[in-house]
């Protein structure tokens, strides 16, 4: 299995099993939509993005104040504009 395939599997799993059902749904749909169009570097950024807690990601997505600084990169921009 290649690095790309391993990374995709890891990201898919992490997006589906977050802890809160709402973020499971949001992140799994987001990842499923974009995973095949991302480069290895972008997948690595997405994997790091998934390290952020559900509360922080939810607040970020809903334009609420976050306590954690979320980097402004292509992944966070795509996520911010993603609509289910």
Secondary structure, DSSP 8 states (H G I E B T S, - for coil): --HHHHHHHHHHHHHH--SSHHHHHHHHHHHHHHGGG--HHHHHHHHHHTTS-HHHHHHHHTT---SS----SHHHHHHHH---
